[in-house]
Amino acid sequence: FCDKTRLSPRSSFGSMEVITDAPRDIHTIFSAHANSGSAADMTLPPSRRVSFSLEESRVVSFSDVFAELAPAESTLEVRSEGNFEGFAPAVDQGTLVGTITVTPQEDDVSATLAIAPVVPRVEYFVGIPGVTPGAPGTRAKATRPAPEACDLMHVPRFTPLEHAVHKTIFARLLARRVALKAAQRLLPKRAFKAATFGACECAGRFLPSVYRVENEAFEMMMLRKVRKHVDTVDVAEWNQKYMGEGKCVWPVRDFATDQSMRKMGFPPAPACDVRLVGGFKEHVGCVETAVQRARGSIAIATCYFKADEAHFTRLLCELLPAAARRGVRVRMLLDATVARAAIARSNGWGPLTPYASQADARAKFLDFYDNTLQKVIKQCPPGSFRVGFFQATEPVAGYEVKSHVKLFAVDGDFAVTGGSNLYPTELTQKSDCDIAVNGAAARAIDALFNEMWLEQTGERLEQVEVEVAEEKRVSKPEPATPDVCDVSVAVASVVPESAVSFRRVNLMSPLGWHAHGVRFHPVMSRPDRTGEDAVLRAVVGLADKAEREFLLCMGFAAPHAPLIDALRRATARGVRVRVLLNSQYSADLQTPMGDLAAGARAMLVGAPKVELYLTGPKKSQRADIGKGAHAFQHGKFCVADRHFCSVGSWNAWARSAFHEMELNMFFDAPDLAEKLAEKWARAAAECARVKDPAALTPGTGGVSPPPGG
């Protein structure tokens, strides 16, 4: 960037249009509303002239958006109207089409940003492949009409063919489970080990019930079509998109760059307050209090909805309808892939279902989708409470795309996002990882939800403007009623009193902030047939930014070449890299554990200085970490130098590039990063260090070291 201040009293406003031929170079780092692909006007005060530096002629589109296009010298075609000195200085209103060359001067302020490539947004087919008319893979090729807004979106049930496919996969998994158990009982230990060498035991020994085996079969079924496509992908070409220093960049503007750009007249980087949500009780209290105090809008996106857990049903059946009845706009977006599988699992055995494994849980889920949602919505004024289901098909490859996005936003001023599906579950407890934000970050999250909702339902949501008190002195807590929790009481309940006085408190939030005014950047991925993963790019950029320490915790992972290469480069720079993953002793999905073992083994071979920790099989697990002998680590976060960090729904496997839509928040926030590092250390203390890659050979007993290791 170069800039010189030039005063011009002749006109109050002007407009400029910059035209090029490469819309992919447009970057949305300054605004989530960049209008890439077509030229638009950018209005600026006439007292500023901003010049853009380019290596070659490119097209850039602006709609009250700025983009950085380094390096030092460029030639642009510019069309302008108004009194922009240097563009149309001779007239108040006129048009000049010509070529200008900009060279930095000695007194110019300069700033450089490394910017990731921006690829065209994939436009999904809204529907289920092979089921929705007009979707890829259906015989009926009729064009599906544009989605119409309704209070409860219909979810297609499984077809007879889908039921048959699921039962086939289920039978195969169940047979493997029975065979492993029989072989373990009948064969001598050495013979058993030889007979099962290389065969992953995860669907056998570690699935405690037939119900869980059915769930694994649904998981495998959902991946059938995307796996067929991935088999055709050039893996080396895909790896090269992300591998190599400088290919992936850290998306948050640093302090020095932000200061330089502000001197030029650019707006400051967006900032927010942030808090690491401290466990199950705090999370539930935070969400419930925010819902009770909502005045304009509530937005919820979640992959899984635990209809068999009380805090989920209380929110759905009591708190959200109460908010809708007092005039709050309530919108909830669930994933259709998961919903269809839950319905099929709940009634998949026909008249025998009441006698199947975990019949009570099946009945609750079936009642949730068939009855509860309709009853709750009917209690509310028409249009006030709406539930949609994310249904997306990759438009060319024709496989189903799953929404793994988790967010909760209230009034566009308070939001929670991370790894939890709305709430931590009984299984994840304190092992999950979520952050609460306000201000610009909450508005960004709310805007991302609005985009998803518009695509899926056709309803355009406007952000609700609600005034929020900036300062509130917190007095000594007074007893609060169970239904309406005063913010002072709620803050004092989670923050020491000495730390609360005179603290800036967002009235939507029942908690005190861990960091104030931090710069951030939200990244939402839209997986497609090319395997474009925007979150992976930012995570690799975060690893490249580390100078001393890099910590990574992943709920699910199958480390691939781009991530392993980034960790290898970090250790080569002298960075201490520590990675914490689940093992088959704790994960709630067992079928991916073979991929985890293979990926973790490749990581130790390709980046041998990485310190790897796996859950279990230690027996010293503390009760406050999670349920069971081995805690299930569901958090997804990473920290560089205890200064930069990321929290979200993204898992470190190829699914996130091809199949699962994700949302991560990236922060320049030392206080938050320190909290995350402490959380990582507490979890690692309950895990086992794995040094030998041979210990990670997929097979019975081969994914983790011996007990006590």
C-alpha positions in Angstrom: 0.0 0.0 0.0 1.1 3.5 -0.6 -0.8 6.6 0.5 -0.5 10.4 0.4 -3.0 12.8 1.9 -4.3 15.3 -0.7 -6.9 17.8 0.3 -9.6 18.7 -2.3 -12.4 21.0 -1.4 -14.2 20.8 -4.7 -16.4 17.7 -4.1 -17.5 15.7 -1.1 -17.5 12.2 -2.6 -16.2 10.2 -5.5 -16.3 6.7 -6.8 -13.6 4.5 -8.4 -13.8 1.3 -10.4 -10.7 -0.9 -10.8 -10.9 -3.5 -13.5 -8.8 -6.6 -14.0 -9.0 -10.2 -15.3 -8.3 -12.3 -12.2 -11.1 -12.2 -9.6 -9.5 -15.0 -7.6 -7.0 -12.5 -6.3 -9.7 -10.7 -4.4 -9.3 -11.2 -0.7 -12.0 -10.6 1.9 -9.7 -10.0 4.9 -11.2 -6.5 5.4 -14.8 -7.5 5.0 -16.9 -10.7 4.8 -19.1 -9.0 2.2 -16.6 -8.6 -0.6 -18.3 -8.9 -3.9 -15.8 -10.9 -5.9 -16.2 -11.5 -9.6 -17.8 -8.3 -10.8 -16.8 -4.7 -10.7 -18.5 -2.4 -8.2 -18.0 1.1 -6.9 -16.0 2.0 -3.9 -16.9 5.3 -2.2 -14.2 7.2 -0.3 -13.8 10.7 1.1 -11.9 12.8 -1.5 -9.2 13.7 1.0 -7.6 10.3 0.5 -5.9 8.7 -2.5 -5.2 5.1 -2.1 -2.9 3.3 -4.6 -2.8 -0.5 -5.1 0.4 -2.4 -6.0 0.2 -5.3 -8.4 2.6 -7.8 -10.1 0.3 -8.0 -13.1 -3.0 -6.7 -14.3 -5.8 -8.2 -12.2 -9.5 -7.5 -11.6 -10.6 -6.3 -8.3 -14.1 -5.7 -7.2 -15.1 -3.4 -4.4 -18.2 -2.8 -2.4 -17.1 -0.6 0.5 -14.2 -3.1 0.8 -10.5 -2.7 0.6 -8.1 -5.3 -0.6 -4.3 -5.5 -0.4 -2.6 -6.4 -3.7 1.2 -6.2 -3.1 4.1 -5.7 -4.3 5.7 -2.3 -5.1 4.8 -1.1 -8.6 1.8 -1.6 -10.8 -0.2 -0.5 -13.8 -4.0 -0.4 -13.5 -6.9 0.6 -15.7 -9.0 2.9 -13.7 -12.4 4.5 -14.3 -13.4 7.1 -11.9 -16.2 9.6 -11.2 -16.1 12.6 -8.9 -13.2 14.6 -7.5 -10.4 12.1 -7.1 -7.2 14.0 -7.5 -4.8 12.0 -9.7 -7.7 10.3 -11.4 -10.1 13.0 -12.5 -8.7 16.3 -11.1 -9.9 18.7 -13.7 -13.7 18.3 -13.3 -16.1 17.8 -10.4 -17.8 15.0 -12.2 -16.3 13.2 -15.1 -14.9 9.9 -16.2 -11.3 9.1 -17.1 -10.2 5.8 -18.6 -6.5 5.4 -18.8 -3.4 3.9 -17.3 -1.6 5.0 -14.2 1.6 3.9 -12.7 2.2 4.2 -8.9 5.7 4.2 -7.4 6.2 4.5 -3.6 7.6 7.8 -2.4 10.0 8.4 0.5 7.3 9.8 2.7 4.7 7.2 2.0 3.5 4.8 4.7 3.7 1.2 3.5 2.3 -2.1 4.8 2.4 -5.6 3.4 0.0 -8.5 3.9 0.5 -12.1 2.9 -2.9 -13.2 1.5 -4.2 -16.7 0.8 -5.6 -17.4 -2.6 -9.4 -16.9 -2.9 -11.1 -19.6 -4.9 -14.6 -19.2 -6.4 -17.4 -20.1 -4.0 -18.9 -23.5 -4.8 -22.6 -23.3 -5.2 -24.1 -26.4 -3.7 -27.3 -28.1 -4.9 -29.7 -27.8 -2.0 -30.9 -31.3 -1.5 -30.0 -34.9 -0.9 -28.1 -36.8 -3.7 -30.1 -39.6 -5.1 -33.2 -38.5 -3.2 -34.2 -34.9 -4.0 -35.6 -34.4 -7.6 -33.0 -32.8 -9.8 -30.0 -33.7 -7.5 -27.0 -35.4 -9.0 -27.5 -39.1 -8.9 -31.3 -39.0 -9.3 -33.2 -40.3 -12.3 -35.7 -37.5 -12.1 -33.8 -34.6 -13.6 -36.4 -31.9 -13.0 -35.0 -28.7 -11.8 -35.7 -28.2 -8.1 -37.5 -24.9 -7.4 -35.8 -22.3 -5.2 -36.3 -23.1 -1.5 -39.2 -21.4 0.2 -39.1 -20.3 3.8 -41.3 -22.4 6.1 -41.4 -22.9 9.9 -40.2 -26.5 9.7 -38.2 -27.8 6.7 -39.0 -31.4 5.5 -36.2 -34.0 5.9 -36.4 -36.9 3.4 -36.4 -40.3 5.0 -34.1 -43.1 4.0 -35.1 -44.9 0.8 -35.4 -48.7 0.8 -32.1 -48.8 -1.1 -30.4 -46.7 1.6 -31.8 -49.0 4.3 -30.5 -52.0 2.5 -27.0 -50.5 2.2 -26.9 -49.6 5.8 -28.0 -53.0 6.9 -25.3 -54.6 4.8 -22.5 -52.4 6.3 -24.0 -53.0 9.8 -23.9 -56.8 9.2 -20.3 -56.7 8.1 -19.2 -54.6 11.2 -21.2 -56.8 13.5 -19.7 -60.0 12.0 -16.2 -58.6 12.5 -17.1 -57.7 16.1 -18.4 -61.2 16.8 -15.4 -62.8 15.1 -12.9 -60.8 17.1 -14.5 -61.6 20.4 -14.8 -65.3 19.5 -11.1 -65.4 18.3 -10.0 -63.7 21.5 -11.7 -66.2 23.7 -10.8 -69.4 21.7 -7.3 -68.7 20.4 -4.1 -68.5 22.4 -2.7 -65.0 22.8 0.0 -65.5 20.2 -2.3 -67.2 17.7 -4.9 -64.4 18.2 -2.3 -61.7 17.5 -1.1 -63.4 14.4 -4.6 -64.1 13.1 -5.6 -60.4 13.6 -2.4 -58.7 12.5 -3.2 -55.6 10.5 -7.0 -55.9 11.2 -8.3 -52.9 13.1 -10.1 -54.0 16.2 -11.9 -50.7 16.7 -15.4 -51.9 15.5 -15.0 -55.0 17.7 -13.5 -54.6 21.1 -14.2 -50.9 21.6 -17.9 -50.7 20.5 -19.9 -51.5 23.7 -23.3 -52.1 22.1 -25.1 -53.0 18.9 -26.6 -49.5 18.9 -23.0 -48.1 18.6 -22.2 -50.5 15.8 -25.3 -49.2 13.9 -24.0 -45.7 14.4 -20.6 -46.7 12.9 -22.4 -48.2 10.0 -24.3 -44.9 9.3 -21.0 -43.0 9.5 -19.4 -45.3 6.9 -22.5 -45.2 4.7 -22.5 -41.3 4.6 -18.9 -41.5 3.3 -19.4 -44.0 0.5 -19.9 -41.5 -2.3 -17.2 -39.0 -1.2 -14.7 -41.9 -0.8 -15.3 -43.0 -4.4 -14.6 -39.4 -5.5 -11.5 -39.0 -3.3 -10.1 -42.2 -4.9 -10.0 -40.3 -8.2 -8.2 -37.3 -6.8 -4.5 -36.7 -7.6 -3.2 -36.8 -4.1 0.2 -35.3 -5.0 -1.5 -32.3 -6.7 -3.8 -31.8 -3.7 -0.9 -31.9 -1.3 1.0 -29.3 -3.3 -1.8 -26.8 -2.8 -0.9 -26.5 0.8 2.7 -27.7 1.2 5.7 -25.4 1.2 6.6 -22.3 3.1 4.5 -19.2 2.3 1.6 -21.1 0.5 -0.6 -20.8 3.5 -0.8 -17.6 5.5 -2.0 -16.5 9.0 -5.2 -14.6 8.3 -5.2 -12.1 11.3 -3.7 -8.7 10.7 -0.8 -8.1 13.1 -0.4 -5.0 15.2 2.3 -3.2 13.1 0.4 -3.7 9.9 -2.8 -2.6 11.4 -1.2 0.6 12.7 0.3 1.4 9.3 -3.0 0.8 7.5 -4.8 3.0 10.0 -2.4 5.9 9.2 -3.3 5.4 5.6 -6.9 5.9 6.4 -8.0 2.3 6.3 -10.4 1.2 9.0 -8.9 -0.6 12.0 -8.9 -4.4 12.1 -12.1 -5.8 13.6 -11.8 -6.6 17.3 -13.8 -8.3 20.0 -13.7 -9.6 23.6 -13.2 -13.3 24.0 -13.5 -15.9 26.7 -12.6 -19.6 26.8 -15.9 -21.2 28.1 -15.0 -23.1 31.2 -16.8 -26.4 31.0 -20.2 -28.0 30.9 -22.0 -26.0 33.6 -20.6 -22.6 32.5 -21.5 -23.4 28.9 -25.1 -24.4 29.7 -25.5 -21.3 32.0 -24.0 -19.0 29.3 -26.4 -20.2 26.6 -29.5 -20.3 28.8 -28.9 -16.8 30.2 -28.2 -15.4 26.7 -31.5 -16.9 25.4 -33.4 -15.5 28.3 -32.0 -12.0 27.7 -32.3 -12.0 23.9 -34.2 -9.1 22.5 -33.8 -9.4 18.7 -32.6 -12.7 17.3 -31.2 -16.2 18.1 -29.3 -18.2 15.6 -28.2 -21.8 16.2 -26.3 -24.1 13.8 -25.3 -27.6 15.1 -24.4 -30.9 13.5 -25.8 -33.1 16.2 -28.8 -32.4 18.5 -28.8 -34.7 21.6 -32.5 -35.2 22.0 -31.9 -37.7 24.8 -30.1 -35.3 27.1 -32.1 -33.0 29.4 -30.4 -29.7 28.8 -31.0 -29.9 25.1 -34.7 -30.6 25.5 -35.1 -27.8 28.1 -33.6 -25.3 25.6 -35.8 -26.5 22.7 -39.0 -27.0 24.6 -38.9 -24.2 27.1 -36.4 -21.4 26.5 -36.5 -20.9 22.8 -40.3 -20.9 22.5 -40.4 -18.4 25.4 -38.0 -16.1 23.5 -40.0 -16.5 20.2 -43.3 -15.6 22.0 -41.8 -12.3 23.3 -40.8 -11.3 19.8 -37.3 -12.7 19.3 -36.6 -14.2 15.9 -35.4 -17.8 16.4 -33.7 -19.8 13.7 -32.1 -23.2 14.1 -30.2 -25.1 11.4 -29.5 -28.8 11.9 -27.6 -31.1 9.5 -29.8 -33.2 7.4 -27.3 -36.1 7.0 -27.2 -36.6 10.7 -30.9 -36.1 11.1 -31.8 -38.7 8.4 -29.4 -41.2 10.0 -30.9 -40.7 13.4 -34.4 -41.2 12.1 -33.4 -44.4 10.3 -31.6 -45.7 13.3 -34.7 -45.0 15.4 -37.2 -46.9 13.3 -34.9 -49.1 11.2 -36.0 -52.4 12.7 -39.7 -51.8 12.1 -41.9 -53.6 14.7 -38.8 -55.0 16.4 -37.4 -51.5 17.2 -38.8 -51.4 20.7 -36.8 -54.6 21.5 -33.5 -53.3 19.9 -30.4 -52.1 21.7 -31.0 -48.8 23.6 -34.7 -48.7 22.6 -35.3 -45.7 24.9 -32.8 -43.5 23.1 -34.2 -44.6 19.7 -37.7 -43.6 20.8 -36.6 -40.2 22.0 -34.8 -39.3 18.8 -37.8 -40.5 16.7 -40.2 -38.5 18.8 -37.9 -35.4 18.5 -38.0 -35.4 14.7 -41.6 -36.6 14.2 -43.4 -34.8 17.0 -41.4 -32.5 19.3 -40.2 -30.0 16.7 -43.7 -29.6 15.3 -45.2 -29.1 18.7 -42.6 -26.5 19.8 -43.0 -24.5 16.6 -46.8 -24.5 16.9 -46.6 -22.9 20.3 -44.9 -19.8 18.7 -46.3 -17.1 16.5 -46.0 -18.0 12.8 -42.6 -17.2 11.4 -41.0 -16.5 14.8 -39.4 -19.9 15.3 -38.1 -21.8 12.3 -36.0 -25.0 12.0 -34.1 -25.8 8.8 -31.9 -28.7 7.8 -28.7 -28.3 5.9 -29.0 -30.3 2.7 -26.1 -29.9 0.2 -24.8 -31.8 -2.7 -21.5 -31.2 -4.5 -22.8 -30.0 -7.8 -20.4 -32.0 -10.0 -19.1 -34.9 -8.0 -22.7 -35.5 -6.7 -21.8 -36.5 -3.1 -23.4 -35.2 0.1 -21.8 -32.4 2.0 -22.2 -32.3 5.7 -22.5 -29.2 7.9 -20.1 -29.7 10.9 -20.5 -26.0 11.8 -21.3 -25.2 15.4 -22.4 -21.7 16.4 -24.8 -19.9 18.7 -25.4 -16.2 18.2 -27.8 -13.8 20.0 -28.7 -10.3 18.7 -25.6 -10.2 16.6 -23.7 -9.1 19.7 -22.9 -12.3 21.5 -21.8 -15.7 20.1 -20.4 -19.0 21.1 -18.6 -21.4 18.7 -16.1 -24.2 18.9 -16.3 -28.0 19.0 -19.5 -28.5 21.0 -22.8 -29.3 19.3 -24.6 -26.4 20.9 -23.7 -27.9 24.3 -21.0 -30.3 25.5 -22.5 -33.7 25.9 -22.3 -36.1 28.8 -19.4 -37.8 27.0 -17.4 -34.7 26.2 -17.9 -32.7 29.5 -14.8 -30.5 30.1 -12.8 -32.0 27.2 -14.6 -29.9 24.6 -13.4 -26.5 23.7 -15.6 -23.4 22.9 -15.1 -19.7 23.0 -17.6 -16.8 23.6 -17.2 -13.6 21.7 -18.9 -10.3 21.4 -18.8 -7.2 19.1 -17.5 -7.6 15.6 -16.8 -11.3 16.0 -20.3 -12.0 17.1 -21.6 -10.0 14.1 -19.4 -11.9 11.8 -20.6 -15.3 13.1 -24.2 -14.1 12.9 -23.6 -13.0 9.3 -22.1 -16.4 8.4 -25.2 -18.1 9.8 -27.4 -15.8 7.8 -25.6 -16.8 4.6 -26.1 -20.5 5.4 -29.8 -19.9 6.2 -30.4 -18.0 3.0 -28.9 -20.8 0.9 -30.9 -23.5 2.6 -34.3 -21.9 3.1 -34.4 -18.9 0.8 -35.2 -16.5 3.7 -33.0 -13.5 3.9 -32.3 -12.5 7.5 -31.2 -9.0 8.4 -28.9 -8.5 11.4 -30.8 -7.1 14.3 -29.4 -3.9 15.8 -29.6 -4.0 19.6 -28.1 -1.4 21.9 -25.6 -2.9 24.4 -24.3 -1.1 27.5 -20.6 -0.7 27.3 -19.9 -0.2 31.0 -21.5 -1.7 34.0 -20.1 -1.7 37.5 -20.8 -5.1 39.0 -22.1 -4.9 42.5 -22.3 -7.7 45.0 -24.5 -10.5 43.7 -28.2 -10.6 44.7 -30.2 -13.8 44.6 -31.7 -14.4 41.1 -34.8 -16.2 40.1 -34.2 -19.5 38.3 -35.8 -18.2 35.1 -34.2 -14.8 34.6 -30.5 -14.6 35.7 -29.2 -11.0 36.3 -26.0 -10.4 34.4 -24.2 -9.2 37.6 -25.0 -12.4 39.4 -24.0 -14.5 36.4 -20.6 -12.8 36.0 -19.9 -13.0 39.7 -20.6 -16.7 39.7 -17.8 -17.4 37.3 -15.3 -14.6 37.9 -13.7 -13.7 41.2 -15.2 -10.5 42.6 -11.9 -8.6 42.6 -11.7 -9.2 38.9 -15.2 -8.1 38.1 -15.4 -4.6 39.5 -15.4 -1.9 36.7 -15.0 -4.6 34.1 -16.5 -4.0 30.7 -19.5 -6.4 30.6 -21.5 -7.2 27.5 -25.1 -7.5 28.8 -25.7 -10.5 26.6 -23.0 -12.5 28.3 -23.1 -14.2 31.7 -19.4 -14.2 32.1 -16.2 -12.1 32.3 -13.9 -11.8 29.4 -10.4 -13.4 29.3 -9.2 -10.9 26.7 -10.4 -7.5 25.4 -10.1 -5.8 22.0 -8.4 -8.8 20.3 -8.0 -9.0 16.5 -9.6 -12.0 14.9 -10.6 -13.6 11.6 -13.4 -16.1 11.0 -12.9 -18.8 8.5 -15.7 -21.0 7.2 -14.8 -23.7 4.7 -17.0 -24.9 1.8 -15.6 -28.4 0.9 -15.9 -29.4 -2.8 -14.5 -31.9 -5.3 -11.2 -30.1 -5.5 -10.5 -30.5 -1.7 -10.3 -26.8 -1.0 -10.0 -26.3 2.8 -9.8 -22.7 3.9 -9.4 -23.7 7.6 -6.5 -26.0 6.8 -4.7 -23.1 5.0 -5.1 -20.9 8.1 -4.0 -23.6 10.5 -0.9 -24.3 8.4 -0.3 -20.5 8.4 -0.6 -20.5 12.2 2.0 -23.3 12.4 4.3 -21.4 10.1 4.0 -18.4 12.4 5.3 -20.3 15.5 8.8 -19.4 16.6 9.0 -21.2 20.0 6.1 -23.5 20.6 3.1 -25.0 18.8 0.3 -27.0 20.5 -2.4 -28.9 18.7 -5.4 -30.8 20.1 -7.8 -32.6 17.8 -10.9 -34.5 18.6 -10.6 -36.4 15.3 -7.6 -36.6 13.1 -5.9 -38.5 10.4 -2.8 -36.3 9.9 -2.2 -35.7 6.2 0.9 -34.5 4.2 0.1 -30.8 4.4 -0.2 -30.8 8.2 2.7 -33.1 8.7 4.9 -30.9 6.4 3.9 -27.8 8.4 4.9 -29.5 11.7 8.1 -30.7 10.2 9.0 -27.2 9.0 8.2 -25.9 12.5 10.5 -28.4 14.3 13.2 -27.6 11.8 13.1 -24.0 12.9 13.5 -25.1 16.5 9.9 -24.9 17.5 8.7 -27.4 20.1 5.7 -29.1 18.6 3.3 -31.1 20.7 0.2 -32.9 19.4 -2.6 -34.5 21.4 -5.1 -36.9 19.7 -7.7 -39.5 20.7 -7.0 -43.2 20.5 -9.5 -46.0 20.2 -9.6 -46.1 24.0 -11.7 -42.9 24.1 -13.1 -41.9 20.7 -16.8 -42.2 20.2 -16.3 -43.0 16.5 -14.1 -46.1 16.1 -14.0 -46.8 12.4 -11.7 -43.8 11.6 -9.2 -45.0 14.2 -7.2 -47.0 11.6 -6.7 -43.8 9.6 -5.7 -42.0 12.8 -3.1 -44.6 13.5 -1.7 -44.5 10.0 -1.6 -40.7 9.9 0.0 -40.4 13.4 2.6 -43.0 12.4 3.4 -41.0 9.2 3.7 -37.9 11.4 6.3 -39.5 13.7 8.2 -40.7 10.6 8.0 -37.5 8.6 8.4 -35.1 11.6 10.2 -37.2 14.2 10.7 -34.3 16.6 7.0 -33.9 17.1 5.9 -35.0 20.6 2.7 -37.1 20.2 0.3 -37.8 23.1 -2.7 -40.2 22.8 -5.6 -40.7 25.2 -5.3 -43.8 27.3 -4.7 -46.4 28.4 -3.6 -44.8 31.6 -6.0 -45.4 34.5 -5.3 -42.2 36.4 -8.1 -40.2 34.6 -9.6 -37.6 36.8 -13.4 -37.4 37.1 -13.4 -33.7 36.3 -11.8 -34.3 32.9 -14.6 -36.5 31.5 -16.6 -39.6 32.0 -15.1 -43.0 31.9 -11.6 -44.4 32.5 -10.3 -42.6 29.4 -11.5 -39.1 28.6 -12.8 -38.4 25.1 -10.9 -35.3 23.8 -13.5 -33.5 21.6 -11.8 -30.1 21.6 -10.3 -28.8 18.4 -7.7 -26.0 19.0 -4.1 -25.0 18.3 -1.8 -22.4 19.9 1.4 -20.8 18.6 3.9 -19.2 21.0 1.0 -18.7 23.5 0.1 -15.7 21.5 -1.8 -16.8 18.4 -4.6 -19.4 18.5 -7.5 -21.0 16.8 -10.7 -22.6 18.1 -13.5 -24.2 16.1 -15.1 -27.3 14.6 -12.3 -28.3 12.2 -10.8 -31.7 12.5 -7.4 -32.5 11.0 -8.4 -35.0 8.3 -9.2 -35.0 4.7 -13.0 -35.1 5.4 -12.8 -31.4 6.2 -11.5 -30.7 2.7 -14.0 -32.8 0.7 -17.0 -33.5 2.9 -17.5 -31.5 6.1 -18.2 -27.8 6.2 -16.3 -26.2 9.2 -16.0 -22.9 11.1 -12.9 -21.8 13.0 -12.1 -18.5 14.7 -8.4 -17.3 14.6 -7.2 -14.8 17.2 -4.2 -12.6 18.0 -4.9 -13.0 21.8 -2.1 -13.8 24.2 -4.5 -14.1 27.2 -6.7 -16.6 25.4 -3.8 -18.5 24.0 -2.4 -18.9 27.5 -5.7 -20.3 28.7 -5.8 -22.8 25.8 -2.2 -23.8 26.5 -3.2 -24.6 30.1 -6.1 -26.6 28.9 -3.8 -28.5 26.6 -1.4 -29.3 29.4 -4.2 -30.6 31.7 -5.4 -32.9 29.0 -1.9 -34.1 28.1 -1.2 -35.0 31.8 -3.9 -37.7 31.4 -2.5 -39.0 28.1 0.3 -41.4 27.1 3.4 -40.2 25.2 4.0 -42.2 22.0 7.6 -42.1 20.7 7.8 -45.2 18.5 6.0 -45.1 15.1 5.8 -48.9 15.2 3.4 -48.7 18.2 0.9 -47.0 15.8 0.6 -49.9 13.4 -3.2 -50.4 12.9 -4.3 -53.7 14.5 -5.5 -55.2 17.7 -3.8 -53.4 20.6 -1.5 -51.5 18.3 -2.8 -48.0 18.4 -1.6 -47.1 21.9 1.3 -48.1 24.1 0.8 -50.7 26.9 -1.0 -49.6 30.0 0.9 -47.1 32.1 3.1 -46.1 29.1 
